[in-house]
Amino acid sequence: MECYECAREGAAAAAVAVCRECGAAVCLRHVRTEETEILKPAGLGKVTSDQSARRLTCPVCRRAEATA
């Protein structure tokens, strides 16, 4: 699979991830990585996990989230 963003630019690069929001395949240059807390239901409240989760998005979805 090739990177969607690179294909739009007229280039070709192997995809290494899939955007969790839109499903587009992205290469190392275009993937946006961030850590996020995981909340689990526990009794009457929620508990935050000790370990962070990884969240991968494409540049388009990342920009959309930043402006929301």
BATORNU-671017 format. One record per atom (N, C-alpha, C): x negated, y, z negated. Coordinates in steps of 0.001 Angstrom, whole numbers, padded with zeros to 6 digits, always signed. Atoms other than C-alpha are relative to their C-alpha. Layout:
# BATORNU-671017
XYZ;...
# end
This chain:
# BATORNU-671017
-000845-001164+000000;+000000+000000+000000;-000900+001240+000000;+000765-001240-000075;-001220+003512+000767;+000711+001122-000744;-000511-001151+000738;-000774+006793-001097;+000949+000821+000877;-000996-000792-000722;+002334+008681-000019;-000474+001434+000205;+000464-001388-000091;+000806+012101-000745;-001104+000141+001045;+001067-000037-001005;-002300+011333+001343;+000580-000154+001400;-000630+000210-001304;-000113+010084+004211;+000663+001281+000488;-000616-001280-000370;+001771+013390+004180;-001033+001003+000469;+001096-000894-000387;-001602+015164+004513;-000721-000495+001248;+000639+000550-001181;-002569+012966+007467;-001233-000832-000296;+001146+000821+000417;-005122+010920+005524;+000510-001358-000461;-000366+001320+000514;-005186+007371+004214;-000857-000312-001217;+000694+000414+001222;-006092+006194+000710;+000826-001094-000661;-000687+001095+000682;-005258+003068-001231;+000728+000522-001233;-000770-000366+001185;-002538+003497-003836;-000468-000833-001185;+000405+000696+001223;-003443+002595-007414;+001109+000021-001056;-001085-000115+000978;-000172+003484-009176;+001294+000352+000720;-001320-000368-000500;+003543+004086-008697;+000597+001007-000975;-000611-001035+000838;+005267+007223-009987;+001204-000585-000733;-001096+000561+000786;+007633+006279-012813;+001324+000708+000250;-001232-000746-000247;+010158+008924-011729;+000584-000278+001379;-000528+000132-001361;+010455+008640-007923;-000427-001277+000706;+000430+001254-000598;+008604+005396-007153;-001011+000132+001118;+000994-000195-001055;+006097+006930-004726;-001335-000619-000419;+001336+000546+000246;+002751+005129-004426;-001005+001149+000063;+000986-001080+000039;-000176+007407-005354;-001410-000542-000238;+001414+000371+000153;-003990+007221-005223;-000559+000649-001268;+000643-000578+001185;-006459+008176-007953;-000015+001525+000029;+000052-001464-000116;-006640+011742-006624;+001348+000635-000325;-001324-000588+000175;-002888+012292-006814;+000749-000449-001257;-000730+000476+001177;-001817+010309-009894;-000225+000953-001179;+000066-000839+001208;-001058+012358-013023;+000275-000902-001194;-000103+000885+001150;-001612+010538-016312;+000163+000825-001273;-000131-000624+001310;-000410+011562-019756;+000382-001071-001015;-000386+000915+001073;+000094+009864-023086;+001292+000507-000617;-001278-000365+000598;+003501+009813-024699;+000276-000900-001198;-000349+000787+001182;+004839+008660-028051;+001164-000923+000307;-001091+000957-000135;+007084+005635-028227;+000832+000050-001276;-000912-000027+001144;+010127+005918-030491;+000795-001293-000016;-000747+001251+000158;+011723+002741-031815;+001083+000199-001043;-001047-000080+001017;+015059+002511-033609;-000383-000844-001215;+000322+000723+001234;+014562+001507-037234;+000995+000397-001087;-000985-000281+001045;+017497+001338-039595;+000809+001240+000325;-000774-001229-000186;+019007+004813-039943;-000747+001064+000792;+000772-001015-000719;+016254+006630-038080;-000831-000614+001103;+000913+000480-001036;+013496+006272-035528;-001412+000044-000540;+001385+000092+000423;+009895+005266-036039;-000883+000212+001220;+000950-000215-001077;+007019+006482-033904;-001042-001095-000052;+001009+001051-000096;+004672+003749-032710;-001380+000571-000288;+001366-000429+000275;+001039+003936-033847;-000795+000181+001284;+000734-000046-001256;-000102+003471-030260;+000789+000794+001043;-000642-000778-001057;+000631+005930-027436;+000156-000841+001253;-000216+000664-001280;+001985+004762-024094;-000544+000880+001116;+000491-000739-001160;+000639+005763-020704;+001179+000271+000922;-001080-000403-000900;+002937+007629-018299;-000635+000539+001273;+000590-000376-001282;+002018+007925-014589;+001051+000639+000893;-000909-000684-000908;+003648+010404-012210;-000759+000540+001208;+000587-000634-001180;+003057+011918-008780;-000030+001513-000233;+000072-001450+000209;+002225+015629-008401;+001350+000711+000140;-001303-000643-000207;+005744+016500-007185;+000867-000132-001253;-000800+000203+001208;+007496+014970-010198;-000610+000732-001190;+000675-000709+001103;+004905+016446-012561;+000339+001485+000043;-000358-001422-000141;+005552+019958-011171;+001459+000225-000364;-001430-000134+000303;+009321+019430-011413;+000241-000036-001504;-000156+000104+001456;+009004+018405-015076;-000542+001239-000699;+000625-001168+000623;+006768+021383-015871;+000883+001243+000122;-000852-001181-000205;+009311+023866-014500;+001400-000184-000575;-001354+000254+000542;+012365+022234-016099;+000155+000578-001377;
# end
